[in-house]
């Protein structure tokens, strides 16, 4: 059993690592999707790789949550249910909606993602399974819970609808890349990534604990540089790309 003090120290180190990695990711283009490169070693099918790298967080989080002896109240089950709702989409729905079956991603990216998901699953699963205080029913009426849930739902809606819009650009057997239009795509290049950030900021607010905050921070550290890369890629590939669009935050970034 890990003491709460030691656990918190480990989470703070984990958050510190995200802060250190953030500027590094701003300088490195991670090679999958539209940024695929042959310089990062052997590759595997995108769909298989996506499932492999996302599944560990579900297994570890679920195992620790349900084997731990901390009290599991209704709010905790709601936290878990929303977490699972996101990952059911990311593991069992999203990969099979991809139009390009031949795309590949490097093994090194999959292995790094597995490491991240194992640690993220551990920190959140161990907290809710072993260390968290009781979340009473009254937590359901707390403004943090209500606002957090609304943000999560809003973020997931933005994420899924934006992903669908990107996928539908290749509807009818089209190949290659196209400029997306409509909704938040008129203001930013990556509303799907913004939606995911909003999701986990909402989840962190409704859970109101250090591990959920660490997940939100890591999400921003990973996805903001990704959105910046997408934005630069669009401008490089399409000379007529809308000049008024930002990367991920309308009118700001």
VMD Tcl script that draws the C-alpha trace (Angstrom):
set ca {
  {0.00 0.00 0.00}
  {1.37 3.39 -1.02}
  {0.89 6.17 1.52}
  {-1.09 9.20 0.41}
  {1.94 11.42 1.02}
  {4.20 9.34 -1.24}
  {1.42 9.02 -3.81}
  {0.99 12.81 -3.97}
  {4.75 13.28 -4.40}
  {4.70 10.86 -7.33}
  {1.79 12.70 -8.94}
  {3.57 16.05 -8.55}
  {6.62 14.53 -10.26}
  {4.31 13.24 -13.01}
  {2.85 16.74 -13.47}
  {6.34 18.24 -13.48}
  {7.33 15.82 -16.27}
  {4.38 17.02 -18.36}
  {5.50 20.64 -17.91}
  {9.05 19.74 -18.97}
  {7.89 17.70 -21.99}
  {5.48 20.38 -23.26}
  {8.12 22.70 -24.82}
  {9.93 19.64 -26.23}
  {6.77 18.51 -28.02}
  {6.40 22.00 -29.47}
  {9.68 21.36 -31.32}
  {9.06 17.71 -32.33}
  {6.48 16.54 -34.85}
  {5.10 13.24 -33.56}
  {4.98 10.94 -36.62}
  {1.51 9.47 -36.95}
  {-1.58 10.40 -38.91}
  {-0.86 13.15 -41.43}
  {2.64 13.54 -39.97}
  {3.68 9.91 -40.60}
  {7.42 9.50 -41.14}
  {9.66 6.56 -42.02}
  {12.47 7.86 -39.82}
  {11.01 6.58 -36.54}
  {11.51 2.87 -37.15}
  {9.13 -0.07 -37.81}
  {5.41 0.65 -38.10}
  {2.10 -1.11 -37.57}
  {-1.44 -0.62 -38.87}
  {-3.06 2.53 -37.45}
  {-6.21 0.78 -36.21}
  {-4.33 -2.00 -34.42}
  {-1.88 0.49 -32.96}
  {-4.64 2.79 -31.74}
  {-6.39 -0.04 -29.88}
  {-3.11 -1.33 -28.41}
  {-2.08 2.03 -27.01}
  {-5.47 3.05 -25.57}
  {-6.59 -0.25 -24.01}
  {-4.09 -0.34 -21.09}
  {-5.56 2.73 -19.37}
  {-8.99 1.09 -19.25}
  {-7.63 -2.17 -17.84}
  {-5.41 -0.59 -15.19}
  {-7.92 2.07 -14.13}
  {-10.76 -0.47 -13.86}
  {-8.67 -3.08 -12.01}
  {-7.37 -0.69 -9.36}
  {-10.71 1.05 -8.91}
  {-12.67 -2.13 -8.27}
  {-10.04 -4.08 -6.29}
  {-9.28 -1.18 -3.93}
  {-11.04 -0.87 -0.59}
  {-11.96 2.83 -0.82}
  {-15.69 3.51 -0.68}
  {-17.32 3.53 -4.14}
  {-20.21 6.00 -3.97}
  {-22.49 7.11 -6.81}
  {-20.27 10.09 -7.78}
  {-17.28 7.74 -8.18}
  {-19.30 5.46 -10.46}
  {-20.24 8.53 -12.52}
  {-16.57 9.53 -12.78}
  {-15.78 6.01 -13.94}
  {-18.73 5.87 -16.33}
  {-17.72 9.09 -18.10}
  {-14.10 7.94 -18.27}
  {-15.23 4.69 -19.87}
  {-17.60 6.49 -22.23}
  {-14.66 8.38 -23.69}
  {-12.47 5.30 -24.05}
  {-15.19 3.07 -25.48}
  {-15.38 5.59 -28.30}
  {-11.58 5.85 -28.65}
  {-10.94 2.09 -28.59}
  {-13.99 0.40 -30.10}
  {-15.63 3.03 -32.33}
  {-13.20 5.70 -33.57}
  {-10.50 3.35 -35.03}
  {-13.09 1.53 -37.14}
  {-14.48 4.76 -38.57}
  {-11.12 5.68 -40.09}
  {-11.38 5.73 -43.88}
  {-7.74 4.96 -44.63}
  {-7.03 1.31 -43.82}
  {-3.42 1.37 -45.03}
  {-2.08 4.13 -42.74}
  {0.54 3.07 -40.22}
  {2.16 4.46 -37.09}
  {5.63 3.74 -35.62}
  {5.95 1.15 -32.86}
  {7.88 3.66 -30.74}
  {4.83 5.93 -30.61}
  {2.64 3.01 -29.52}
  {5.09 2.01 -26.79}
  {5.36 5.57 -25.47}
  {1.56 5.89 -25.47}
  {1.23 2.57 -23.61}
  {3.65 3.83 -20.94}
  {1.67 7.04 -20.56}
  {-1.66 5.21 -20.34}
  {-0.34 2.71 -17.81}
  {0.81 5.55 -15.55}
  {-2.33 7.60 -16.08}
  {-4.47 4.54 -15.36}
  {-2.40 3.79 -12.27}
  {-2.57 7.27 -10.74}
  {-6.30 7.68 -11.26}
  {-7.20 4.06 -10.52}
  {-5.11 3.88 -7.36}
  {-6.53 7.15 -6.09}
  {-10.17 6.18 -6.56}
  {-9.56 2.55 -5.58}
  {-7.44 3.03 -2.47}
  {-6.96 6.61 -1.31}
  {-9.86 8.88 -2.18}
  {-12.11 10.19 0.59}
  {-15.82 9.48 0.39}
  {-17.68 11.45 -2.27}
  {-21.10 11.82 -0.63}
  {-24.33 12.15 -2.59}
  {-24.23 15.87 -1.85}
  {-21.24 16.10 -4.23}
  {-23.74 15.69 -7.09}
  {-25.08 19.16 -6.24}
  {-21.69 20.81 -5.91}
  {-21.01 23.48 -8.60}
  {-17.68 21.80 -9.39}
  {-19.42 18.54 -10.21}
  {-22.20 20.16 -12.24}
  {-19.93 22.50 -14.23}
  {-17.37 19.73 -14.70}
  {-19.95 17.32 -16.07}
  {-21.33 19.95 -18.46}
  {-17.79 20.67 -19.68}
  {-17.11 16.97 -20.15}
  {-20.28 16.47 -22.20}
  {-19.59 19.61 -24.26}
  {-16.00 18.55 -24.89}
  {-16.98 15.05 -25.93}
  {-19.61 16.44 -28.31}
  {-17.03 18.77 -29.90}
  {-14.47 15.97 -30.09}
  {-16.75 13.38 -31.72}
  {-18.54 15.72 -34.14}
  {-15.23 17.23 -35.25}
  {-13.68 13.79 -35.76}
  {-16.73 12.78 -37.80}
  {-16.41 15.89 -39.96}
  {-12.76 15.04 -40.68}
  {-13.60 11.42 -41.45}
  {-16.45 12.44 -43.77}
  {-14.07 14.53 -45.86}
  {-13.11 11.20 -47.45}
  {-16.68 10.07 -47.92}
  {-17.39 8.39 -51.23}
  {-13.94 6.86 -51.57}
  {-12.01 10.14 -51.71}
  {-8.32 9.94 -50.87}
  {-5.86 12.50 -49.57}
  {-6.43 15.52 -47.35}
  {-8.89 18.39 -47.64}
  {-9.59 21.65 -45.82}
  {-12.43 21.15 -43.31}
  {-15.14 23.79 -42.99}
  {-18.09 24.31 -40.68}
  {-18.58 24.67 -36.94}
  {-15.42 25.33 -34.96}
  {-13.33 24.44 -38.02}
  {-14.13 27.96 -39.24}
  {-12.21 29.34 -36.26}
  {-9.51 26.77 -35.44}
  {-7.65 23.95 -37.16}
  {-8.16 21.26 -34.49}
  {-11.53 21.48 -32.72}
  {-11.37 17.72 -32.15}
  {-8.30 18.23 -29.96}
  {-9.85 21.24 -28.23}
  {-12.88 19.08 -27.44}
  {-10.72 16.44 -25.78}
  {-8.94 19.07 -23.68}
  {-12.31 20.47 -22.55}
  {-13.44 16.92 -21.68}
  {-10.58 16.23 -19.29}
  {-10.61 19.71 -17.80}
  {-14.27 19.05 -17.00}
  {-13.45 15.61 -15.59}
  {-10.70 17.11 -13.42}
  {-13.13 19.73 -12.11}
  {-15.86 17.23 -11.26}
  {-13.41 14.79 -9.62}
  {-11.52 17.60 -7.83}
  {-8.39 15.58 -7.05}
  {-4.70 15.69 -7.95}
  {-4.61 12.64 -10.30}
  {-7.49 13.93 -12.43}
  {-5.76 17.31 -12.62}
  {-2.57 15.57 -13.76}
  {-4.54 13.91 -16.58}
  {-5.89 17.27 -17.74}
  {-2.39 18.80 -17.65}
  {-0.92 15.90 -19.63}
  {-3.76 16.16 -22.15}
  {-2.92 19.81 -22.76}
  {0.82 19.08 -22.88}
  {0.21 16.46 -25.59}
  {-2.58 18.00 -27.64}
  {-1.66 21.69 -27.81}
  {1.65 20.93 -29.61}
  {-0.24 18.46 -31.83}
  {-2.72 21.16 -32.79}
  {0.11 23.60 -33.55}
  {1.70 20.97 -35.82}
  {-1.63 20.43 -37.61}
  {-2.03 24.17 -38.09}
  {1.42 24.56 -39.64}
  {0.82 21.50 -41.81}
  {-2.44 22.94 -43.19}
  {-0.75 26.23 -44.08}
  {2.15 24.43 -45.74}
  {-0.04 22.06 -47.74}
  {-2.84 24.44 -48.74}
  {-1.82 27.91 -50.02}
  {-5.47 28.99 -49.78}
  {-5.88 27.86 -46.16}
  {-7.98 30.44 -44.23}
  {-5.64 33.00 -42.68}
  {-7.99 33.89 -39.81}
  {-7.98 30.43 -38.25}
  {-6.00 29.75 -35.10}
  {-4.54 26.39 -34.10}
  {-6.70 25.35 -31.12}
  {-8.13 28.35 -29.21}
  {-10.33 30.73 -31.26}
  {-8.75 34.20 -31.67}
  {-5.93 33.28 -29.24}
  {-3.68 30.36 -30.26}
}
mol new
graphics top color blue
foreach p $ca { graphics top sphere $p radius 0.5 }
foreach p [lrange $ca 0 end-1] q [lrange $ca 1 end] { graphics top cylinder $p $q radius 0.2 }
display resetview
